[in-house]
Amino acid sequence: KVAGIVTYVARSGRVAHLEAFGKADLEASRPMKTDTIFRIASQTKALTSLAVMMLVEEGRVGLADPVSRFIPAFAKTTVGVPPPAGAVAGSPVSVVPAKRAITIRDLLTHTAGLSYGFGPAQDQWKAAGIQHWYFADRNEPVSAVVDRMAALPMDAQPGEKYVYGYNTDILGVVVEK
């Protein structure tokens, strides 16, 4: 059911087994290699969060630090507020300032108010070309997308509710910085 795999077993700090099987690309008949790069999607959330917590342990990042300490574009964020119930269909979304800065803790717990661009201000996110979770097909670094993201209205006020979205992508940029 899979085109190819790489198996790796380490024991007592040494490689006990490393082998590639099958194809990395079926259409091109490219064989799997032991150093083939895999897209692992949301599995990166645990790795990125671990990297952030290692920086916390080292004292280089604080959980209460505002994200803007590392990514200045996040200094002044906004939130999209949907029209009230009963409003005419197509009524515009109101945009209000965020009540407080987004923190590292907010990103780690998915309470920064960020979705994958499908909240109240989804038309603005779509116009900016930032919707859906997949970034690998872009010709710009993730950090550039994240900088542009900061100018768009979030879905909720920071810290007020759980919203699954680009939180870990932003944390990846924090780690990079």
Stockholm file with secondary structure:
# STOCKHOLM 1.0

chainA/1-177         KVAGIVTYVARSGRVAHLEAFGKADLEASRPMKTDTIFRIASQTKALTSLAVMMLVEEGRVGLADPVSRFIPAFAKTTVGVPPPAGAVAGSPVSVVPAKRAITIRDLLTHTAGLSYGFGPAQDQWKAAGIQHWYFADRNEPVSAVVDRMAALPMDAQPGEKYVYGYNTDILGVVVEK
#=GR chainA/1-177 SS CCSEEEEEEEETTEEEEEEEEEEEETTTTEECCTTCCCCCGGGHHHHHHHHHHHHHHTTSSCTTSBGGGTCGGGGSCEEEECCCTTCCTTCCCEEEECSSCCBHHHHHTTCSSCCSSCSTTHHHHHHTTCCSSCCTTCSSCHHHHHHHHTTSCBSSCTTTSCCCSTHHHHHHHHHHC
#=GC SS_cons         CCSEEEEEEEETTEEEEEEEEEEEETTTTEECCTTCCCCCGGGHHHHHHHHHHHHHHTTSSCTTSBGGGTCGGGGSCEEEECCCTTCCTTCCCEEEECSSCCBHHHHHTTCSSCCSSCSTTHHHHHHTTCCSSCCTTCSSCHHHHHHHHTTSCBSSCTTTSCCCSTHHHHHHHHHHC
//
